[in-house]
């Protein structure tokens, strides 16, 4: 366990690298808005992309560039007309 008290904050803020910074930094868990479907979808898409191989990512990127989002949705069978 690391305890950061006021003395530690003062020491760190006095270092050369931190003297030019004015923003406070806080360590926290990433926020996940509840009930925000767009955020959930974005997170799921990010997880899928991270699980893909480099070759799979390149092929998906080429497909999106070639056919666009509408073409990708058509291929997936989820395009709204």
N, CA, C and O atoms as CSV, one atom per row, in Angstrom:
chain,resi,resn,atom,element,x,y,z
A,1,UNK,N,N,0.850,-1.171,0.000
A,1,UNK,CA,C,0.000,0.000,0.000
A,1,UNK,C,C,0.896,1.235,0.000
A,1,UNK,O,O,1.874,1.305,0.745
A,2,UNK,N,N,0.562,2.180,-0.819
A,2,UNK,CA,C,1.297,3.431,-0.887
A,2,UNK,C,C,0.373,4.536,-0.404
A,2,UNK,O,O,-0.731,4.712,-0.917
A,3,UNK,N,N,0.840,5.271,0.584
A,3,UNK,CA,C,0.048,6.371,1.122
A,3,UNK,C,C,0.657,7.671,0.625
A,3,UNK,O,O,1.830,7.957,0.864
A,4,UNK,N,N,-0.155,8.449,-0.064
A,4,UNK,CA,C,0.295,9.736,-0.573
A,4,UNK,C,C,-0.350,10.813,0.285
A,4,UNK,O,O,-1.552,11.065,0.193
A,5,UNK,N,N,0.466,11.442,1.121
A,5,UNK,CA,C,-0.056,12.516,1.962
A,5,UNK,C,C,0.420,13.863,1.422
A,5,UNK,O,O,1.033,13.927,0.356
A,6,UNK,N,N,0.141,14.921,2.145
A,6,UNK,CA,C,0.469,16.268,1.683
A,6,UNK,C,C,1.971,16.458,1.483
A,6,UNK,O,O,2.379,17.163,0.559
A,7,UNK,N,N,2.799,15.847,2.326
A,7,UNK,CA,C,4.256,15.978,2.178
A,7,UNK,C,C,4.721,15.377,0.859
A,7,UNK,O,O,5.585,15.944,0.190
A,8,UNK,N,N,4.158,14.238,0.479
A,8,UNK,CA,C,4.526,13.595,-0.787
A,8,UNK,C,C,4.070,14.451,-1.954
A,8,UNK,O,O,4.813,14.628,-2.919
A,9,UNK,N,N,2.867,14.981,-1.880
A,9,UNK,CA,C,2.363,15.852,-2.951
A,9,UNK,C,C,3.261,17.073,-3.129
A,9,UNK,O,O,3.572,17.459,-4.256
A,10,UNK,N,N,3.674,17.677,-2.025
A,10,UNK,CA,C,4.554,18.840,-2.095
A,10,UNK,C,C,5.890,18.472,-2.724
A,10,UNK,O,O,6.408,19.222,-3.552
A,11,UNK,N,N,6.450,17.342,-2.350
A,11,UNK,CA,C,7.731,16.916,-2.912
A,11,UNK,C,C,7.618,16.689,-4.416
A,11,UNK,O,O,8.446,17.173,-5.188
A,12,UNK,N,N,6.584,15.946,-4.828
A,12,UNK,CA,C,6.409,15.635,-6.245
A,12,UNK,C,C,6.149,16.909,-7.038
A,12,UNK,O,O,6.702,17.079,-8.125
A,13,UNK,N,N,5.323,17.803,-6.518
A,13,UNK,CA,C,5.030,19.032,-7.255
A,13,UNK,C,C,6.253,19.932,-7.347
A,13,UNK,O,O,6.293,20.821,-8.198
A,14,UNK,N,N,7.241,19.727,-6.503
A,14,UNK,CA,C,8.459,20.515,-6.541
A,14,UNK,C,C,9.514,19.973,-7.488
A,14,UNK,O,O,10.531,20.629,-7.713
A,15,UNK,N,N,9.295,18.792,-8.047
A,15,UNK,CA,C,10.275,18.240,-8.984
A,15,UNK,C,C,10.222,19.005,-10.295
A,15,UNK,O,O,9.212,19.633,-10.615
A,16,UNK,N,N,11.294,18.953,-11.040
A,16,UNK,CA,C,11.416,19.722,-12.283
A,16,UNK,C,C,10.321,19.353,-13.274
A,16,UNK,O,O,9.736,20.238,-13.899
A,17,UNK,N,N,10.033,18.067,-13.432
A,17,UNK,CA,C,9.036,17.639,-14.417
A,17,UNK,C,C,7.635,18.096,-14.050
A,17,UNK,O,O,6.806,18.308,-14.934
A,18,UNK,N,N,7.360,18.248,-12.776
A,18,UNK,CA,C,6.006,18.598,-12.353
A,18,UNK,C,C,5.804,20.103,-12.201
A,18,UNK,O,O,4.663,20.549,-12.085
A,19,UNK,N,N,6.864,20.891,-12.196
A,19,UNK,CA,C,6.720,22.328,-11.962
A,19,UNK,C,C,5.948,23.030,-13.061
A,19,UNK,O,O,5.266,24.021,-12.799
A,20,UNK,N,N,6.042,22.534,-14.291
A,20,UNK,CA,C,5.335,23.164,-15.401
A,20,UNK,C,C,3.893,22.746,-15.524
A,20,UNK,O,O,3.166,23.288,-16.356
A,21,UNK,N,N,3.463,21.813,-14.732
A,21,UNK,CA,C,2.085,21.314,-14.831
A,21,UNK,C,C,1.197,22.018,-13.818
A,21,UNK,O,O,1.587,22.258,-12.675
A,22,UNK,N,N,-0.002,22.341,-14.269
A,22,UNK,CA,C,-0.935,23.023,-13.376
A,22,UNK,C,C,-2.136,22.155,-13.037
A,22,UNK,O,O,-2.870,22.456,-12.096
A,23,UNK,N,N,-2.345,21.096,-13.781
A,23,UNK,CA,C,-3.510,20.245,-13.581
A,23,UNK,C,C,-3.252,19.231,-12.477
A,23,UNK,O,O,-2.166,18.655,-12.403
A,24,UNK,N,N,-4.239,19.010,-11.623
A,24,UNK,CA,C,-4.139,17.978,-10.602
A,24,UNK,C,C,-4.365,16.626,-11.247
A,24,UNK,O,O,-5.214,16.491,-12.129
A,25,UNK,N,N,-3.623,15.634,-10.821
A,25,UNK,CA,C,-3.771,14.291,-11.343
A,25,UNK,C,C,-4.331,13.402,-10.257
A,25,UNK,O,O,-3.888,13.454,-9.110
A,26,UNK,N,N,-5.301,12.592,-10.616
A,26,UNK,CA,C,-5.942,11.698,-9.666
A,26,UNK,C,C,-5.956,10.300,-10.255
A,26,UNK,O,O,-6.158,10.121,-11.455
A,27,UNK,N,N,-5.742,9.330,-9.413
A,27,UNK,CA,C,-5.818,7.941,-9.846
A,27,UNK,C,C,-7.218,7.451,-9.516
A,27,UNK,O,O,-7.688,7.587,-8.386
A,28,UNK,N,N,-7.871,6.885,-10.507
A,28,UNK,CA,C,-9.231,6.400,-10.300
A,28,UNK,C,C,-9.528,5.311,-11.304
A,28,UNK,O,O,-8.844,5.179,-12.318
A,29,UNK,N,N,-10.534,4.549,-11.018
A,29,UNK,CA,C,-11.012,3.545,-11.952
A,29,UNK,C,C,-11.639,4.262,-13.136
A,29,UNK,O,O,-12.226,5.331,-12.975
A,30,UNK,N,N,-11.518,3.681,-14.327
A,30,UNK,CA,C,-12.180,4.308,-15.469
A,30,UNK,C,C,-13.687,4.362,-15.238
A,30,UNK,O,O,-14.278,3.425,-14.702
A,31,UNK,N,N,-14.286,5.447,-15.639
A,31,UNK,CA,C,-15.725,5.580,-15.423
A,31,UNK,C,C,-16.479,4.874,-16.530
A,31,UNK,O,O,-16.069,4.898,-17.690
A,32,UNK,N,N,-17.566,4.255,-16.169
A,32,UNK,CA,C,-18.451,3.602,-17.126
A,32,UNK,C,C,-19.842,4.142,-16.865
A,32,UNK,O,O,-20.481,3.753,-15.887
A,33,UNK,N,N,-20.324,5.030,-17.721
A,33,UNK,CA,C,-21.655,5.589,-17.496
A,33,UNK,C,C,-22.716,4.494,-17.530
A,33,UNK,O,O,-22.760,3.685,-18.457
A,34,UNK,N,N,-23.554,4.479,-16.527
A,34,UNK,CA,C,-24.619,3.488,-16.467
A,34,UNK,C,C,-25.744,3.887,-17.400
A,34,UNK,O,O,-26.164,5.044,-17.436
A,35,UNK,N,N,-26.226,2.910,-18.155
A,35,UNK,CA,C,-27.342,3.162,-19.052
A,35,UNK,C,C,-26.956,3.877,-20.335
A,35,UNK,O,O,-27.832,4.247,-21.117
A,36,UNK,N,N,-25.673,4.078,-20.569
A,36,UNK,CA,C,-25.221,4.750,-21.787
A,36,UNK,C,C,-24.876,3.677,-22.824
A,36,UNK,O,O,-23.765,3.147,-22.833
A,37,UNK,N,N,-25.829,3.366,-23.689
A,37,UNK,CA,C,-25.654,2.295,-24.672
A,37,UNK,C,C,-24.486,2.567,-25.615
A,37,UNK,O,O,-23.786,1.635,-26.013
A,38,UNK,N,N,-24.268,3.822,-25.975
A,38,UNK,CA,C,-23.167,4.154,-26.879
A,38,UNK,C,C,-21.826,3.832,-26.225
A,38,UNK,O,O,-20.916,3.333,-26.888
A,39,UNK,N,N,-21.697,4.116,-24.917
A,39,UNK,CA,C,-20.447,3.820,-24.210
A,39,UNK,C,C,-20.231,2.318,-24.100
A,39,UNK,O,O,-19.101,1.841,-24.211
A,40,UNK,N,N,-21.298,1.578,-23.885
A,40,UNK,CA,C,-21.194,0.120,-23.798
A,40,UNK,C,C,-20.750,-0.451,-25.139
A,40,UNK,O,O,-19.856,-1.296,-25.192
A,41,UNK,N,N,-21.373,0.009,-26.222
A,41,UNK,CA,C,-21.009,-0.454,-27.566
A,41,UNK,C,C,-19.560,-0.099,-27.884
A,41,UNK,O,O,-18.821,-0.922,-28.424
A,42,UNK,N,N,-19.153,1.118,-27.551
A,42,UNK,CA,C,-17.773,1.537,-27.805
A,42,UNK,C,C,-16.792,0.633,-27.055
A,42,UNK,O,O,-15.765,0.240,-27.608
A,43,UNK,N,N,-17.097,0.312,-25.831
A,43,UNK,CA,C,-16.239,-0.571,-25.039
A,43,UNK,C,C,-16.176,-1.969,-25.649
A,43,UNK,O,O,-15.108,-2.578,-25.705
A,44,UNK,N,N,-17.318,-2.475,-26.103
A,44,UNK,CA,C,-17.349,-3.801,-26.724
A,44,UNK,C,C,-16.542,-3.823,-28.021
A,44,UNK,O,O,-15.803,-4.773,-28.278
A,45,UNK,N,N,-16.681,-2.783,-28.834
A,45,UNK,CA,C,-15.921,-2.707,-30.081
A,45,UNK,C,C,-14.421,-2.624,-29.803
A,45,UNK,O,O,-13.619,-3.222,-30.521
A,46,UNK,N,N,-14.049,-1.886,-28.767
A,46,UNK,CA,C,-12.640,-1.782,-28.391
A,46,UNK,C,C,-12.103,-3.142,-27.959
A,46,UNK,O,O,-10.987,-3.510,-28.325
A,47,UNK,N,N,-12.883,-3.890,-27.187
A,47,UNK,CA,C,-12.456,-5.210,-26.741
A,47,UNK,C,C,-12.289,-6.161,-27.922
A,47,UNK,O,O,-11.345,-6.950,-27.961
A,48,UNK,N,N,-13.205,-6.084,-28.879
A,48,UNK,CA,C,-13.105,-6.929,-30.065
A,48,UNK,C,C,-11.847,-6.587,-30.847
A,48,UNK,O,O,-11.109,-7.481,-31.259
A,49,UNK,N,N,-11.598,-5.296,-31.055
A,49,UNK,CA,C,-10.422,-4.870,-31.812
A,49,UNK,C,C,-9.138,-5.296,-31.116
A,49,UNK,O,O,-8.173,-5.671,-31.782
A,50,UNK,N,N,-9.109,-5.246,-29.798
A,50,UNK,CA,C,-7.917,-5.655,-29.058
A,50,UNK,C,C,-7.686,-7.154,-29.138
A,50,UNK,O,O,-6.549,-7.614,-29.036
A,51,UNK,N,N,-8.753,-7.918,-29.320
A,51,UNK,CA,C,-8.634,-9.370,-29.387
A,51,UNK,C,C,-8.241,-9.855,-30.783
A,51,UNK,O,O,-7.837,-11.005,-30.953
A,52,UNK,N,N,-8.360,-8.984,-31.771
A,52,UNK,CA,C,-8.059,-9.364,-33.149
A,52,UNK,C,C,-6.557,-9.389,-33.379
A,52,UNK,O,O,-5.798,-8.675,-32.725
A,53,UNK,N,N,-6.145,-10.230,-34.326
A,53,UNK,CA,C,-4.741,-10.258,-34.725
A,53,UNK,C,C,-4.451,-9.037,-35.590
A,53,UNK,O,O,-5.376,-8.358,-36.035
A,54,UNK,N,N,-3.190,-8.757,-35.828
A,54,UNK,CA,C,-2.798,-7.626,-36.670
A,54,UNK,C,C,-3.380,-7.792,-38.072
A,54,UNK,O,O,-3.889,-6.838,-38.659
A,55,UNK,N,N,-3.299,-9.009,-38.601
A,55,UNK,CA,C,-3.826,-9.258,-39.949
A,55,UNK,C,C,-5.340,-9.049,-39.987
A,55,UNK,O,O,-5.856,-8.477,-40.947
A,56,UNK,N,N,-6.049,-9.500,-38.968
A,56,UNK,CA,C,-7.497,-9.315,-38.925
A,56,UNK,C,C,-7.848,-7.828,-38.866
A,56,UNK,O,O,-8.781,-7.383,-39.535
A,57,UNK,N,N,-7.110,-7.068,-38.074
A,57,UNK,CA,C,-7.346,-5.623,-37.988
A,57,UNK,C,C,-7.120,-4.944,-39.332
A,57,UNK,O,O,-7.889,-4.070,-39.734
A,58,UNK,N,N,-6.063,-5.352,-40.020
A,58,UNK,CA,C,-5.775,-4.767,-41.327
A,58,UNK,C,C,-6.880,-5.083,-42.321
A,58,UNK,O,O,-7.283,-4.215,-43.095
A,59,UNK,N,N,-7.375,-6.316,-42.310
A,59,UNK,CA,C,-8.445,-6.709,-43.229
A,59,UNK,C,C,-9.744,-5.962,-42.915
A,59,UNK,O,O,-10.443,-5.521,-43.827
A,60,UNK,N,N,-10.066,-5.820,-41.631
A,60,UNK,CA,C,-11.272,-5.089,-41.247
A,60,UNK,C,C,-11.149,-3.621,-41.642
A,60,UNK,O,O,-12.103,-3.027,-42.143
A,61,UNK,N,N,-9.985,-3.044,-41.418
A,61,UNK,CA,C,-9.755,-1.655,-41.798
A,61,UNK,C,C,-9.912,-1.472,-43.307
A,61,UNK,O,O,-10.530,-0.506,-43.756
A,62,UNK,N,N,-9.358,-2.392,-44.083
A,62,UNK,CA,C,-9.482,-2.322,-45.539
A,62,UNK,C,C,-10.940,-2.449,-45.963
A,62,UNK,O,O,-11.380,-1.750,-46.876
A,63,UNK,N,N,-11.692,-3.330,-45.316
A,63,UNK,CA,C,-13.103,-3.505,-45.634
A,63,UNK,C,C,-13.885,-2.227,-45.366
A,63,UNK,O,O,-14.702,-1.808,-46.187
A,64,UNK,N,N,-13.633,-1.608,-44.215
A,64,UNK,CA,C,-14.340,-0.374,-43.870
A,64,UNK,C,C,-13.974,0.736,-44.844
A,64,UNK,O,O,-14.841,1.499,-45.271
A,65,UNK,N,N,-12.696,0.831,-45.199
A,65,UNK,CA,C,-12.286,1.862,-46.163
A,65,UNK,C,C,-12.894,1.624,-47.532
A,65,UNK,O,O,-13.270,2.567,-48.228
A,66,UNK,N,N,-12.988,0.361,-47.914
A,66,UNK,CA,C,-13.502,0.015,-49.247
A,66,UNK,C,C,-15.016,0.181,-49.327
A,66,UNK,O,O,-15.529,0.735,-50.299
A,67,UNK,N,N,-15.727,-0.294,-48.319
A,67,UNK,CA,C,-17.187,-0.331,-48.405
A,67,UNK,C,C,-17.896,0.679,-47.507
A,67,UNK,O,O,-19.097,0.909,-47.655
A,68,UNK,N,N,-17.165,1.274,-46.589
A,68,UNK,CA,C,-17.775,2.223,-45.672
A,68,UNK,C,C,-18.559,1.518,-44.577
A,68,UNK,O,O,-18.688,0.294,-44.563
A,69,UNK,N,N,-19.071,2.313,-43.677
A,69,UNK,CA,C,-19.841,1.766,-42.552
A,69,UNK,C,C,-21.115,1.088,-43.042
A,69,UNK,O,O,-21.489,0.026,-42.543
A,70,UNK,N,N,-21.780,1.701,-44.017
A,70,UNK,CA,C,-23.027,1.112,-44.548
A,70,UNK,C,C,-22.770,-0.260,-45.147
A,70,UNK,O,O,-23.549,-1.191,-44.939
A,71,UNK,N,N,-21.671,-0.386,-45.898
A,71,UNK,CA,C,-21.329,-1.683,-46.478
A,71,UNK,C,C,-21.023,-2.721,-45.421
A,71,UNK,O,O,-21.420,-3.879,-45.552
A,72,UNK,N,N,-20.318,-2.316,-44.372
A,72,UNK,CA,C,-20.017,-3.242,-43.277
A,72,UNK,C,C,-21.301,-3.695,-42.591
A,72,UNK,O,O,-21.470,-4.883,-42.315
A,73,UNK,N,N,-22.203,-2.761,-42.315
A,73,UNK,CA,C,-23.473,-3.107,-41.671
A,73,UNK,C,C,-24.311,-4.005,-42.564
A,73,UNK,O,O,-24.971,-4.919,-42.069
A,74,UNK,N,N,-24.301,-3.766,-43.868
A,74,UNK,CA,C,-25.012,-4.640,-44.801
A,74,UNK,C,C,-24.473,-6.057,-44.740
A,74,UNK,O,O,-25.239,-7.020,-44.685
A,75,UNK,N,N,-23.145,-6.184,-44.749
A,75,UNK,CA,C,-22.528,-7.513,-44.689
A,75,UNK,C,C,-22.881,-8.241,-43.392
A,75,UNK,O,O,-23.026,-9.463,-43.374
A,76,UNK,N,N,-23.015,-7.481,-42.317
A,76,UNK,CA,C,-23.378,-8.079,-41.023
A,76,UNK,C,C,-24.876,-8.337,-40.896
A,76,UNK,O,O,-25.322,-8.995,-39.957
A,77,UNK,N,N,-25.638,-7.821,-41.837
A,77,UNK,CA,C,-27.077,-8.022,-41.817
A,77,UNK,C,C,-27.803,-7.185,-40.779
A,77,UNK,O,O,-28.875,-7.564,-40.309
A,78,UNK,N,N,-27.215,-6.033,-40.415
A,78,UNK,CA,C,-27.840,-5.198,-39.393
A,78,UNK,C,C,-28.092,-3.770,-39.890
A,78,UNK,O,O,-28.299,-2.854,-39.095
A,79,UNK,N,N,-28.072,-3.597,-41.195
A,79,UNK,CA,C,-28.289,-2.268,-41.774
A,79,UNK,C,C,-29.769,-1.938,-41.759
A,79,UNK,O,O,-30.594,-2.691,-42.275
A,80,UNK,N,N,-30.100,-0.768,-41.143
A,80,UNK,CA,C,-31.478,-0.289,-41.194
A,80,UNK,C,C,-31.719,0.406,-42.513
A,80,UNK,O,O,-30.907,1.224,-42.947
A,81,UNK,N,N,-32.805,0.095,-43.140
A,81,UNK,CA,C,-33.126,0.702,-44.441
A,81,UNK,C,C,-33.924,1.944,-44.244
A,81,UNK,O,O,-34.293,2.602,-45.217
